[in-house]
Amino acid sequence: NGENDDVVDPASGNEIARIASNSLSTYIVIPGADHTFGVFTDPDFNALGETIANTMQWFATTL
């Protein structure tokens, strides 16, 4: 979830993750990111890069 997500606010995202009850799930808020993780606003794609790194780490440790 992006910290500045205006579509799915972080409080709602956190609640969804909490009630999902999947022990393999990980909920992460990306600081400063919007709903699209900055792909339209950040030419360096920092938030998207952080999101991809977190996802790859989850795959590596979980699957």
PDBQT receptor file of N, H, CA, C and O in Angstrom, charges set to zero:
ATOM      1  N   ASN A   1       0.859  -1.165   0.000  1.00  0.00    +0.000 N 
ATOM      2  CA  ASN A   1       0.000   0.000   0.000  1.00  0.00    +0.000 C 
ATOM      3  C   ASN A   1       0.902   1.223   0.000  1.00  0.00    +0.000 C 
ATOM      4  O   ASN A   1       1.922   1.246   0.690  1.00  0.00    +0.000 OA
ATOM      5  N   GLY A   2       0.540   2.224  -0.759  1.00  0.00    +0.000 N 
ATOM      6  H   GLY A   2      -0.288   2.206  -1.319  1.00  0.00    +0.000 HD
ATOM      7  CA  GLY A   2       1.276   3.475  -0.706  1.00  0.00    +0.000 C 
ATOM      8  C   GLY A   2       0.809   4.316   0.467  1.00  0.00    +0.000 C 
ATOM      9  O   GLY A   2      -0.386   4.380   0.754  1.00  0.00    +0.000 OA
ATOM     10  N   GLU A   3       1.732   4.950   1.132  1.00  0.00    +0.000 N 
ATOM     11  H   GLU A   3       2.703   4.898   0.898  1.00  0.00    +0.000 HD
ATOM     12  CA  GLU A   3       1.409   5.806   2.277  1.00  0.00    +0.000 C 
ATOM     13  C   GLU A   3       0.418   6.903   1.885  1.00  0.00    +0.000 C 
ATOM     14  O   GLU A   3      -0.426   7.295   2.690  1.00  0.00    +0.000 OA
ATOM     15  N   ASN A   4       0.521   7.397   0.653  1.00  0.00    +0.000 N 
ATOM     16  H   ASN A   4       1.208   7.078  -0.001  1.00  0.00    +0.000 HD
ATOM     17  CA  ASN A   4      -0.355   8.461   0.169  1.00  0.00    +0.000 C 
ATOM     18  C   ASN A   4      -1.374   7.939  -0.840  1.00  0.00    +0.000 C 
ATOM     19  O   ASN A   4      -1.809   8.679  -1.722  1.00  0.00    +0.000 OA
ATOM     20  N   ASP A   5      -1.751   6.687  -0.717  1.00  0.00    +0.000 N 
ATOM     21  H   ASP A   5      -1.398   6.086   0.000  1.00  0.00    +0.000 HD
ATOM     22  CA  ASP A   5      -2.719   6.076  -1.628  1.00  0.00    +0.000 C 
ATOM     23  C   ASP A   5      -4.074   6.741  -1.439  1.00  0.00    +0.000 C 
ATOM     24  O   ASP A   5      -4.615   6.750  -0.334  1.00  0.00    +0.000 OA
ATOM     25  N   ASP A   6      -4.626   7.300  -2.520  1.00  0.00    +0.000 N 
ATOM     26  H   ASP A   6      -4.186   7.293  -3.418  1.00  0.00    +0.000 HD
ATOM     27  CA  ASP A   6      -5.927   7.959  -2.429  1.00  0.00    +0.000 C 
ATOM     28  C   ASP A   6      -7.058   7.064  -2.943  1.00  0.00    +0.000 C 
ATOM     29  O   ASP A   6      -8.199   7.512  -3.051  1.00  0.00    +0.000 OA
ATOM     30  N   VAL A   7      -6.750   5.809  -3.258  1.00  0.00    +0.000 N 
ATOM     31  H   VAL A   7      -5.823   5.445  -3.170  1.00  0.00    +0.000 HD
ATOM     32  CA  VAL A   7      -7.764   4.854  -3.691  1.00  0.00    +0.000 C 
ATOM     33  C   VAL A   7      -8.039   3.844  -2.573  1.00  0.00    +0.000 C 
ATOM     34  O   VAL A   7      -9.191   3.631  -2.195  1.00  0.00    +0.000 OA
ATOM     35  N   VAL A   8      -6.993   3.233  -2.055  1.00  0.00    +0.000 N 
ATOM     36  H   VAL A   8      -6.057   3.406  -2.363  1.00  0.00    +0.000 HD
ATOM     37  CA  VAL A   8      -7.099   2.320  -0.909  1.00  0.00    +0.000 C 
ATOM     38  C   VAL A   8      -6.239   2.915   0.191  1.00  0.00    +0.000 C 
ATOM     39  O   VAL A   8      -5.017   2.767   0.188  1.00  0.00    +0.000 OA
ATOM     40  N   ASP A   9      -6.888   3.592   1.136  1.00  0.00    +0.000 N 
ATOM     41  H   ASP A   9      -7.880   3.712   1.140  1.00  0.00    +0.000 HD
ATOM     42  CA  ASP A   9      -6.098   4.242   2.179  1.00  0.00    +0.000 C 
ATOM     43  C   ASP A   9      -5.400   3.195   3.046  1.00  0.00    +0.000 C 
ATOM     44  O   ASP A   9      -5.918   2.092   3.221  1.00  0.00    +0.000 OA
ATOM     45  N   PRO A  10      -4.229   3.533   3.586  1.00  0.00    +0.000 N 
ATOM     46  CA  PRO A  10      -3.460   2.561   4.367  1.00  0.00    +0.000 C 
ATOM     47  C   PRO A  10      -4.228   1.944   5.542  1.00  0.00    +0.000 C 
ATOM     48  O   PRO A  10      -4.013   0.776   5.863  1.00  0.00    +0.000 OA
ATOM     49  N   ALA A  11      -5.104   2.695   6.177  1.00  0.00    +0.000 N 
ATOM     50  H   ALA A  11      -5.279   3.645   5.915  1.00  0.00    +0.000 HD
ATOM     51  CA  ALA A  11      -5.877   2.130   7.290  1.00  0.00    +0.000 C 
ATOM     52  C   ALA A  11      -6.767   0.992   6.792  1.00  0.00    +0.000 C 
ATOM     53  O   ALA A  11      -6.884  -0.038   7.456  1.00  0.00    +0.000 OA
ATOM     54  N   SER A  12      -7.389   1.171   5.641  1.00  0.00    +0.000 N 
ATOM     55  H   SER A  12      -7.294   2.008   5.102  1.00  0.00    +0.000 HD
ATOM     56  CA  SER A  12      -8.225   0.109   5.068  1.00  0.00    +0.000 C 
ATOM     57  C   SER A  12      -7.373  -1.071   4.622  1.00  0.00    +0.000 C 
ATOM     58  O   SER A  12      -7.736  -2.225   4.849  1.00  0.00    +0.000 OA
ATOM     59  N   GLY A  13      -6.245  -0.786   3.990  1.00  0.00    +0.000 N 
ATOM     60  H   GLY A  13      -5.949   0.151   3.805  1.00  0.00    +0.000 HD
ATOM     61  CA  GLY A  13      -5.348  -1.856   3.572  1.00  0.00    +0.000 C 
ATOM     62  C   GLY A  13      -4.869  -2.681   4.752  1.00  0.00    +0.000 C 
ATOM     63  O   GLY A  13      -4.810  -3.908   4.676  1.00  0.00    +0.000 OA
ATOM     64  N   ASN A  14      -4.529  -2.014   5.832  1.00  0.00    +0.000 N 
ATOM     65  H   ASN A  14      -4.577  -1.017   5.894  1.00  0.00    +0.000 HD
ATOM     66  CA  ASN A  14      -4.087  -2.700   7.042  1.00  0.00    +0.000 C 
ATOM     67  C   ASN A  14      -5.203  -3.568   7.611  1.00  0.00    +0.000 C 
ATOM     68  O   ASN A  14      -4.950  -4.690   8.050  1.00  0.00    +0.000 OA
ATOM     69  N   GLU A  15      -6.422  -3.065   7.607  1.00  0.00    +0.000 N 
ATOM     70  H   GLU A  15      -6.627  -2.154   7.251  1.00  0.00    +0.000 HD
ATOM     71  CA  GLU A  15      -7.555  -3.831   8.128  1.00  0.00    +0.000 C 
ATOM     72  C   GLU A  15      -7.819  -5.058   7.254  1.00  0.00    +0.000 C 
ATOM     73  O   GLU A  15      -8.087  -6.141   7.773  1.00  0.00    +0.000 OA
ATOM     74  N   ILE A  16      -7.746  -4.897   5.953  1.00  0.00    +0.000 N 
ATOM     75  H   ILE A  16      -7.529  -4.017   5.531  1.00  0.00    +0.000 HD
ATOM     76  CA  ILE A  16      -7.934  -6.037   5.048  1.00  0.00    +0.000 C 
ATOM     77  C   ILE A  16      -6.870  -7.096   5.320  1.00  0.00    +0.000 C 
ATOM     78  O   ILE A  16      -7.184  -8.283   5.404  1.00  0.00    +0.000 OA
ATOM     79  N   ALA A  17      -5.635  -6.681   5.457  1.00  0.00    +0.000 N 
ATOM     80  H   ALA A  17      -5.379  -5.716   5.389  1.00  0.00    +0.000 HD
ATOM     81  CA  ALA A  17      -4.553  -7.627   5.744  1.00  0.00    +0.000 C 
ATOM     82  C   ALA A  17      -4.759  -8.306   7.093  1.00  0.00    +0.000 C 
ATOM     83  O   ALA A  17      -4.491  -9.499   7.236  1.00  0.00    +0.000 OA
ATOM     84  N   ARG A  18      -5.230  -7.558   8.075  1.00  0.00    +0.000 N 
ATOM     85  H   ARG A  18      -5.448  -6.588   7.959  1.00  0.00    +0.000 HD
ATOM     86  CA  ARG A  18      -5.435  -8.111   9.415  1.00  0.00    +0.000 C 
ATOM     87  C   ARG A  18      -6.496  -9.203   9.412  1.00  0.00    +0.000 C 
ATOM     88  O   ARG A  18      -6.312 -10.252  10.030  1.00  0.00    +0.000 OA
ATOM     89  N   ILE A  19      -7.604  -8.960   8.720  1.00  0.00    +0.000 N 
ATOM     90  H   ILE A  19      -7.753  -8.108   8.218  1.00  0.00    +0.000 HD
ATOM     91  CA  ILE A  19      -8.697  -9.932   8.752  1.00  0.00    +0.000 C 
ATOM     92  C   ILE A  19      -8.529 -11.052   7.728  1.00  0.00    +0.000 C 
ATOM     93  O   ILE A  19      -9.274 -12.031   7.765  1.00  0.00    +0.000 OA
ATOM     94  N   ALA A  20      -7.572 -10.927   6.824  1.00  0.00    +0.000 N 
ATOM     95  H   ALA A  20      -6.967 -10.131   6.794  1.00  0.00    +0.000 HD
ATOM     96  CA  ALA A  20      -7.366 -11.956   5.802  1.00  0.00    +0.000 C 
ATOM     97  C   ALA A  20      -6.922 -13.279   6.417  1.00  0.00    +0.000 C 
ATOM     98  O   ALA A  20      -7.165 -14.341   5.843  1.00  0.00    +0.000 OA
ATOM     99  N   SER A  21      -6.290 -13.226   7.549  1.00  0.00    +0.000 N 
ATOM    100  H   SER A  21      -6.092 -12.364   8.015  1.00  0.00    +0.000 HD
ATOM    101  CA  SER A  21      -5.851 -14.387   8.326  1.00  0.00    +0.000 C 
ATOM    102  C   SER A  21      -5.008 -15.386   7.531  1.00  0.00    +0.000 C 
ATOM    103  O   SER A  21      -5.105 -16.594   7.747  1.00  0.00    +0.000 OA
ATOM    104  N   ASN A  22      -4.200 -14.890   6.633  1.00  0.00    +0.000 N 
ATOM    105  H   ASN A  22      -4.122 -13.908   6.458  1.00  0.00    +0.000 HD
ATOM    106  CA  ASN A  22      -3.264 -15.751   5.921  1.00  0.00    +0.000 C 
ATOM    107  C   ASN A  22      -1.885 -15.515   6.526  1.00  0.00    +0.000 C 
ATOM    108  O   ASN A  22      -1.325 -14.426   6.401  1.00  0.00    +0.000 OA
ATOM    109  N   SER A  23      -1.350 -16.520   7.172  1.00  0.00    +0.000 N 
ATOM    110  H   SER A  23      -1.805 -17.405   7.273  1.00  0.00    +0.000 HD
ATOM    111  CA  SER A  23      -0.071 -16.354   7.867  1.00  0.00    +0.000 C 
ATOM    112  C   SER A  23       1.088 -16.053   6.913  1.00  0.00    +0.000 C 
ATOM    113  O   SER A  23       2.141 -15.594   7.355  1.00  0.00    +0.000 OA
ATOM    114  N   LEU A  24       0.912 -16.300   5.637  1.00  0.00    +0.000 N 
ATOM    115  H   LEU A  24       0.056 -16.672   5.279  1.00  0.00    +0.000 HD
ATOM    116  CA  LEU A  24       1.970 -16.026   4.669  1.00  0.00    +0.000 C 
ATOM    117  C   LEU A  24       1.907 -14.607   4.110  1.00  0.00    +0.000 C 
ATOM    118  O   LEU A  24       2.815 -14.177   3.400  1.00  0.00    +0.000 OA
ATOM    119  N   SER A  25       0.846 -13.887   4.426  1.00  0.00    +0.000 N 
ATOM    120  H   SER A  25       0.107 -14.237   5.004  1.00  0.00    +0.000 HD
ATOM    121  CA  SER A  25       0.702 -12.514   3.928  1.00  0.00    +0.000 C 
ATOM    122  C   SER A  25       1.611 -11.560   4.681  1.00  0.00    +0.000 C 
ATOM    123  O   SER A  25       1.881 -11.733   5.870  1.00  0.00    +0.000 OA
ATOM    124  N   THR A  26       2.073 -10.557   3.967  1.00  0.00    +0.000 N 
ATOM    125  H   THR A  26       1.854 -10.416   3.001  1.00  0.00    +0.000 HD
ATOM    126  CA  THR A  26       2.861  -9.483   4.568  1.00  0.00    +0.000 C 
ATOM    127  C   THR A  26       2.279  -8.167   4.084  1.00  0.00    +0.000 C 
ATOM    128  O   THR A  26       2.109  -7.964   2.882  1.00  0.00    +0.000 OA
ATOM    129  N   TYR A  27       1.973  -7.274   5.012  1.00  0.00    +0.000 N 
ATOM    130  H   TYR A  27       2.111  -7.438   5.988  1.00  0.00    +0.000 HD
ATOM    131  CA  TYR A  27       1.425  -5.964   4.650  1.00  0.00    +0.000 C 
ATOM    132  C   TYR A  27       2.508  -4.923   4.868  1.00  0.00    +0.000 C 
ATOM    133  O   TYR A  27       3.058  -4.804   5.963  1.00  0.00    +0.000 OA
ATOM    134  N   ILE A  28       2.808  -4.173   3.821  1.00  0.00    +0.000 N 
ATOM    135  H   ILE A  28       2.362  -4.270   2.932  1.00  0.00    +0.000 HD
ATOM    136  CA  ILE A  28       3.854  -3.155   3.885  1.00  0.00    +0.000 C 
ATOM    137  C   ILE A  28       3.300  -1.855   3.327  1.00  0.00    +0.000 C 
ATOM    138  O   ILE A  28       2.657  -1.845   2.278  1.00  0.00    +0.000 OA
ATOM    139  N   VAL A  29       3.551  -0.762   4.030  1.00  0.00    +0.000 N 
ATOM    140  H   VAL A  29       4.074  -0.770   4.882  1.00  0.00    +0.000 HD
ATOM    141  CA  VAL A  29       3.205   0.570   3.536  1.00  0.00    +0.000 C 
ATOM    142  C   VAL A  29       4.481   1.197   2.989  1.00  0.00    +0.000 C 
ATOM    143  O   VAL A  29       5.485   1.298   3.695  1.00  0.00    +0.000 OA
ATOM    144  N   ILE A  30       4.437   1.613   1.735  1.00  0.00    +0.000 N 
ATOM    145  H   ILE A  30       3.621   1.531   1.162  1.00  0.00    +0.000 HD
ATOM    146  CA  ILE A  30       5.593   2.224   1.087  1.00  0.00    +0.000 C 
ATOM    147  C   ILE A  30       5.551   3.727   1.345  1.00  0.00    +0.000 C 
ATOM    148  O   ILE A  30       4.636   4.404   0.875  1.00  0.00    +0.000 OA
ATOM    149  N   PRO A  31       6.529   4.266   2.085  1.00  0.00    +0.000 N 
ATOM    150  CA  PRO A  31       6.536   5.694   2.431  1.00  0.00    +0.000 C 
ATOM    151  C   PRO A  31       6.494   6.592   1.197  1.00  0.00    +0.000 C 
ATOM    152  O   PRO A  31       7.255   6.405   0.247  1.00  0.00    +0.000 OA
ATOM    153  N   GLY A  32       5.596   7.565   1.231  1.00  0.00    +0.000 N 
ATOM    154  H   GLY A  32       4.979   7.718   2.003  1.00  0.00    +0.000 HD
ATOM    155  CA  GLY A  32       5.490   8.562   0.177  1.00  0.00    +0.000 C 
ATOM    156  C   GLY A  32       4.831   8.095  -1.107  1.00  0.00    +0.000 C 
ATOM    157  O   GLY A  32       4.615   8.903  -2.010  1.00  0.00    +0.000 OA
ATOM    158  N   ALA A  33       4.505   6.814  -1.213  1.00  0.00    +0.000 N 
ATOM    159  H   ALA A  33       4.680   6.158  -0.479  1.00  0.00    +0.000 HD
ATOM    160  CA  ALA A  33       3.950   6.284  -2.463  1.00  0.00    +0.000 C 
ATOM    161  C   ALA A  33       2.455   6.538  -2.567  1.00  0.00    +0.000 C 
ATOM    162  O   ALA A  33       1.743   6.600  -1.565  1.00  0.00    +0.000 OA
ATOM    163  N   ASP A  34       1.996   6.683  -3.818  1.00  0.00    +0.000 N 
ATOM    164  H   ASP A  34       2.575   6.633  -4.632  1.00  0.00    +0.000 HD
ATOM    165  CA  ASP A  34       0.567   6.806  -4.070  1.00  0.00    +0.000 C 
ATOM    166  C   ASP A  34       0.027   5.447  -4.529  1.00  0.00    +0.000 C 
ATOM    167  O   ASP A  34       0.693   4.425  -4.365  1.00  0.00    +0.000 OA
ATOM    168  N   HIS A  35      -1.175   5.439  -5.103  1.00  0.00    +0.000 N 
ATOM    169  H   HIS A  35      -1.716   6.269  -5.237  1.00  0.00    +0.000 HD
ATOM    170  CA  HIS A  35      -1.810   4.180  -5.489  1.00  0.00    +0.000 C 
ATOM    171  C   HIS A  35      -1.026   3.424  -6.561  1.00  0.00    +0.000 C 
ATOM    172  O   HIS A  35      -1.039   2.194  -6.590  1.00  0.00    +0.000 OA
ATOM    173  N   THR A  36      -0.349   4.153  -7.435  1.00  0.00    +0.000 N 
ATOM    174  H   THR A  36      -0.339   5.153  -7.412  1.00  0.00    +0.000 HD
ATOM    175  CA  THR A  36       0.411   3.503  -8.511  1.00  0.00    +0.000 C 
ATOM    176  C   THR A  36       1.903   3.442  -8.199  1.00  0.00    +0.000 C 
ATOM    177  O   THR A  36       2.716   3.202  -9.092  1.00  0.00    +0.000 OA
ATOM    178  N   PHE A  37       2.262   3.656  -6.946  1.00  0.00    +0.000 N 
ATOM    179  H   PHE A  37       1.602   3.850  -6.220  1.00  0.00    +0.000 HD
ATOM    180  CA  PHE A  37       3.656   3.598  -6.493  1.00  0.00    +0.000 C 
ATOM    181  C   PHE A  37       4.553   4.543  -7.284  1.00  0.00    +0.000 C 
ATOM    182  O   PHE A  37       5.730   4.260  -7.508  1.00  0.00    +0.000 OA
ATOM    183  N   GLY A  38       3.979   5.676  -7.706  1.00  0.00    +0.000 N 
ATOM    184  H   GLY A  38       3.023   5.907  -7.524  1.00  0.00    +0.000 HD
ATOM    185  CA  GLY A  38       4.752   6.737  -8.327  1.00  0.00    +0.000 C 
ATOM    186  C   GLY A  38       5.141   6.534  -9.776  1.00  0.00    +0.000 C 
ATOM    187  O   GLY A  38       5.990   7.265 -10.285  1.00  0.00    +0.000 OA
ATOM    188  N   VAL A  39       4.546   5.561 -10.461  1.00  0.00    +0.000 N 
ATOM    189  H   VAL A  39       3.856   4.967 -10.047  1.00  0.00    +0.000 HD
ATOM    190  CA  VAL A  39       4.971   5.310 -11.840  1.00  0.00    +0.000 C 
ATOM    191  C   VAL A  39       4.693   6.486 -12.778  1.00  0.00    +0.000 C 
ATOM    192  O   VAL A  39       5.343   6.613 -13.816  1.00  0.00    +0.000 OA
ATOM    193  N   PHE A  40       3.741   7.339 -12.427  1.00  0.00    +0.000 N 
ATOM    194  H   PHE A  40       3.214   7.236 -11.583  1.00  0.00    +0.000 HD
ATOM    195  CA  PHE A  40       3.428   8.493 -13.274  1.00  0.00    +0.000 C 
ATOM    196  C   PHE A  40       4.051   9.782 -12.763  1.00  0.00    +0.000 C 
ATOM    197  O   PHE A  40       4.021  10.799 -13.455  1.00  0.00    +0.000 OA
ATOM    198  N   THR A  41       4.613   9.753 -11.566  1.00  0.00    +0.000 N 
ATOM    199  H   THR A  41       4.637   8.926 -11.003  1.00  0.00    +0.000 HD
ATOM    200  CA  THR A  41       5.111  10.991 -10.955  1.00  0.00    +0.000 C 
ATOM    201  C   THR A  41       6.578  10.952 -10.555  1.00  0.00    +0.000 C 
ATOM    202  O   THR A  41       7.180  12.007 -10.354  1.00  0.00    +0.000 OA
ATOM    203  N   ASP A  42       7.162   9.788 -10.435  1.00  0.00    +0.000 N 
ATOM    204  H   ASP A  42       6.673   8.931 -10.598  1.00  0.00    +0.000 HD
ATOM    205  CA  ASP A  42       8.553   9.666  -9.992  1.00  0.00    +0.000 C 
ATOM    206  C   ASP A  42       9.409   9.100 -11.124  1.00  0.00    +0.000 C 
ATOM    207  O   ASP A  42       9.364   7.898 -11.387  1.00  0.00    +0.000 OA
ATOM    208  N   PRO A  43      10.185   9.947 -11.794  1.00  0.00    +0.000 N 
ATOM    209  CA  PRO A  43      10.984   9.467 -12.924  1.00  0.00    +0.000 C 
ATOM    210  C   PRO A  43      12.032   8.418 -12.539  1.00  0.00    +0.000 C 
ATOM    211  O   PRO A  43      12.522   7.689 -13.402  1.00  0.00    +0.000 OA
ATOM    212  N   ASP A  44      12.376   8.338 -11.255  1.00  0.00    +0.000 N 
ATOM    213  H   ASP A  44      11.978   8.930 -10.554  1.00  0.00    +0.000 HD
ATOM    214  CA  ASP A  44      13.352   7.345 -10.798  1.00  0.00    +0.000 C 
ATOM    215  C   ASP A  44      12.695   6.047 -10.328  1.00  0.00    +0.000 C 
ATOM    216  O   ASP A  44      13.385   5.069 -10.042  1.00  0.00    +0.000 OA
ATOM    217  N   PHE A  45      11.371   6.037 -10.250  1.00  0.00    +0.000 N 
ATOM    218  H   PHE A  45      10.810   6.831 -10.483  1.00  0.00    +0.000 HD
ATOM    219  CA  PHE A  45      10.609   4.847  -9.847  1.00  0.00    +0.000 C 
ATOM    220  C   PHE A  45      11.052   4.284  -8.496  1.00  0.00    +0.000 C 
ATOM    221  O   PHE A  45      11.115   3.067  -8.323  1.00  0.00    +0.000 OA
ATOM    222  N   ASN A  46      11.358   5.159  -7.542  1.00  0.00    +0.000 N 
ATOM    223  H   ASN A  46      11.307   6.147  -7.682  1.00  0.00    +0.000 HD
ATOM    224  CA  ASN A  46      11.839   4.703  -6.231  1.00  0.00    +0.000 C 
ATOM    225  C   ASN A  46      10.824   3.837  -5.495  1.00  0.00    +0.000 C 
ATOM    226  O   ASN A  46      11.166   2.755  -5.019  1.00  0.00    +0.000 OA
ATOM    227  N   ALA A  47       9.576   4.302  -5.395  1.00  0.00    +0.000 N 
ATOM    228  H   ALA A  47       9.298   5.181  -5.781  1.00  0.00    +0.000 HD
ATOM    229  CA  ALA A  47       8.560   3.533  -4.671  1.00  0.00    +0.000 C 
ATOM    230  C   ALA A  47       8.262   2.221  -5.382  1.00  0.00    +0.000 C 
ATOM    231  O   ALA A  47       8.080   1.189  -4.736  1.00  0.00    +0.000 OA
ATOM    232  N   LEU A  48       8.211   2.257  -6.708  1.00  0.00    +0.000 N 
ATOM    233  H   LEU A  48       8.358   3.096  -7.233  1.00  0.00    +0.000 HD
ATOM    234  CA  LEU A  48       7.978   1.029  -7.462  1.00  0.00    +0.000 C 
ATOM    235  C   LEU A  48       9.131   0.053  -7.248  1.00  0.00    +0.000 C 
ATOM    236  O   LEU A  48       8.908  -1.146  -7.076  1.00  0.00    +0.000 OA
ATOM    237  N   GLY A  49      10.348   0.555  -7.257  1.00  0.00    +0.000 N 
ATOM    238  H   GLY A  49      10.530   1.528  -7.397  1.00  0.00    +0.000 HD
ATOM    239  CA  GLY A  49      11.508  -0.296  -7.006  1.00  0.00    +0.000 C 
ATOM    240  C   GLY A  49      11.455  -0.940  -5.632  1.00  0.00    +0.000 C 
ATOM    241  O   GLY A  49      11.785  -2.116  -5.477  1.00  0.00    +0.000 OA
ATOM    242  N   GLU A  50      11.041  -0.170  -4.634  1.00  0.00    +0.000 N 
ATOM    243  H   GLU A  50      10.773   0.786  -4.760  1.00  0.00    +0.000 HD
ATOM    244  CA  GLU A  50      10.911  -0.716  -3.277  1.00  0.00    +0.000 C 
ATOM    245  C   GLU A  50       9.821  -1.782  -3.233  1.00  0.00    +0.000 C 
ATOM    246  O   GLU A  50       9.975  -2.809  -2.573  1.00  0.00    +0.000 OA
ATOM    247  N   THR A  51       8.730  -1.536  -3.934  1.00  0.00    +0.000 N 
ATOM    248  H   THR A  51       8.605  -0.701  -4.470  1.00  0.00    +0.000 HD
ATOM    249  CA  THR A  51       7.634  -2.503  -3.985  1.00  0.00    +0.000 C 
ATOM    250  C   THR A  51       8.088  -3.801  -4.645  1.00  0.00    +0.000 C 
ATOM    251  O   THR A  51       7.797  -4.889  -4.148  1.00  0.00    +0.000 OA
ATOM    252  N   ILE A  52       8.786  -3.688  -5.743  1.00  0.00    +0.000 N 
ATOM    253  H   ILE A  52       9.022  -2.805  -6.147  1.00  0.00    +0.000 HD
ATOM    254  CA  ILE A  52       9.286  -4.881  -6.445  1.00  0.00    +0.000 C 
ATOM    255  C   ILE A  52      10.294  -5.632  -5.579  1.00  0.00    +0.000 C 
ATOM    256  O   ILE A  52      10.265  -6.861  -5.522  1.00  0.00    +0.000 OA
ATOM    257  N   ALA A  53      11.183  -4.907  -4.905  1.00  0.00    +0.000 N 
ATOM    258  H   ALA A  53      11.207  -3.908  -4.951  1.00  0.00    +0.000 HD
ATOM    259  CA  ALA A  53      12.171  -5.552  -4.027  1.00  0.00    +0.000 C 
ATOM    260  C   ALA A  53      11.483  -6.300  -2.892  1.00  0.00    +0.000 C 
ATOM    261  O   ALA A  53      11.870  -7.423  -2.566  1.00  0.00    +0.000 OA
ATOM    262  N   ASN A  54      10.468  -5.690  -2.289  1.00  0.00    +0.000 N 
ATOM    263  H   ASN A  54      10.153  -4.778  -2.554  1.00  0.00    +0.000 HD
ATOM    264  CA  ASN A  54       9.722  -6.358  -1.213  1.00  0.00    +0.000 C 
ATOM    265  C   ASN A  54       9.013  -7.600  -1.732  1.00  0.00    +0.000 C 
ATOM    266  O   ASN A  54       8.987  -8.630  -1.059  1.00  0.00    +0.000 OA
ATOM    267  N   THR A  55       8.440  -7.506  -2.922  1.00  0.00    +0.000 N 
ATOM    268  H   THR A  55       8.461  -6.669  -3.469  1.00  0.00    +0.000 HD
ATOM    269  CA  THR A  55       7.738  -8.644  -3.511  1.00  0.00    +0.000 C 
ATOM    270  C   THR A  55       8.709  -9.782  -3.817  1.00  0.00    +0.000 C 
ATOM    271  O   THR A  55       8.415 -10.944  -3.537  1.00  0.00    +0.000 OA
ATOM    272  N   MET A  56       9.850  -9.453  -4.384  1.00  0.00    +0.000 N 
ATOM    273  H   MET A  56      10.089  -8.509  -4.612  1.00  0.00    +0.000 HD
ATOM    274  CA  MET A  56      10.851 -10.480  -4.696  1.00  0.00    +0.000 C 
ATOM    275  C   MET A  56      11.369 -11.147  -3.424  1.00  0.00    +0.000 C 
ATOM    276  O   MET A  56      11.586 -12.359  -3.399  1.00  0.00    +0.000 OA
ATOM    277  N   GLN A  57      11.567 -10.359  -2.371  1.00  0.00    +0.000 N 
ATOM    278  H   GLN A  57      11.391  -9.375  -2.391  1.00  0.00    +0.000 HD
ATOM    279  CA  GLN A  57      12.016 -10.918  -1.096  1.00  0.00    +0.000 C 
ATOM    280  C   GLN A  57      10.967 -11.868  -0.537  1.00  0.00    +0.000 C 
ATOM    281  O   GLN A  57      11.302 -12.933  -0.019  1.00  0.00    +0.000 OA
ATOM    282  N   TRP A  58       9.693 -11.484  -0.643  1.00  0.00    +0.000 N 
ATOM    283  H   TRP A  58       9.421 -10.619  -1.064  1.00  0.00    +0.000 HD
ATOM    284  CA  TRP A  58       8.611 -12.350  -0.160  1.00  0.00    +0.000 C 
ATOM    285  C   TRP A  58       8.616 -13.668  -0.929  1.00  0.00    +0.000 C 
ATOM    286  O   TRP A  58       8.521 -14.739  -0.328  1.00  0.00    +0.000 OA
ATOM    287  N   PHE A  59       8.727 -13.594  -2.258  1.00  0.00    +0.000 N 
ATOM    288  H   PHE A  59       8.804 -12.724  -2.746  1.00  0.00    +0.000 HD
ATOM    289  CA  PHE A  59       8.783 -14.821  -3.058  1.00  0.00    +0.000 C 
ATOM    290  C   PHE A  59       9.965 -15.689  -2.640  1.00  0.00    +0.000 C 
ATOM    291  O   PHE A  59       9.818 -16.901  -2.479  1.00  0.00    +0.000 OA
ATOM    292  N   ALA A  60      11.116 -15.086  -2.467  1.00  0.00    +0.000 N 
ATOM    293  H   ALA A  60      11.235 -14.102  -2.598  1.00  0.00    +0.000 HD
ATOM    294  CA  ALA A  60      12.330 -15.839  -2.137  1.00  0.00    +0.000 C 
ATOM    295  C   ALA A  60      12.228 -16.540  -0.790  1.00  0.00    +0.000 C 
ATOM    296  O   ALA A  60      12.719 -17.659  -0.638  1.00  0.00    +0.000 OA
ATOM    297  N   THR A  61      11.606 -15.907   0.175  1.00  0.00    +0.000 N 
ATOM    298  H   THR A  61      11.207 -14.998   0.051  1.00  0.00    +0.000 HD
ATOM    299  CA  THR A  61      11.543 -16.494   1.516  1.00  0.00    +0.000 C 
ATOM    300  C   THR A  61      10.294 -17.330   1.757  1.00  0.00    +0.000 C 
ATOM    301  O   THR A  61      10.251 -18.108   2.710  1.00  0.00    +0.000 OA
ATOM    302  N   THR A  62       9.276 -17.184   0.911  1.00  0.00    +0.000 N 
ATOM    303  H   THR A  62       9.310 -16.552   0.137  1.00  0.00    +0.000 HD
ATOM    304  CA  THR A  62       8.000 -17.839   1.176  1.00  0.00    +0.000 C 
ATOM    305  C   THR A  62       7.733 -19.033   0.276  1.00  0.00    +0.000 C 
ATOM    306  O   THR A  62       7.144 -20.025   0.706  1.00  0.00    +0.000 OA
ATOM    307  N   LEU A  63       8.163 -18.937  -0.962  1.00  0.00    +0.000 N 
ATOM    308  H   LEU A  63       8.641 -18.132  -1.311  1.00  0.00    +0.000 HD
ATOM    309  CA  LEU A  63       7.838 -20.026  -1.902  1.00  0.00    +0.000 C 
ATOM    310  C   LEU A  63       8.939 -21.066  -1.979  1.00  0.00    +0.000 C 
ATOM    311  O   LEU A  63       8.817 -22.040  -2.722  1.00  0.00    +0.000 OA
TER     312      LEU A  63
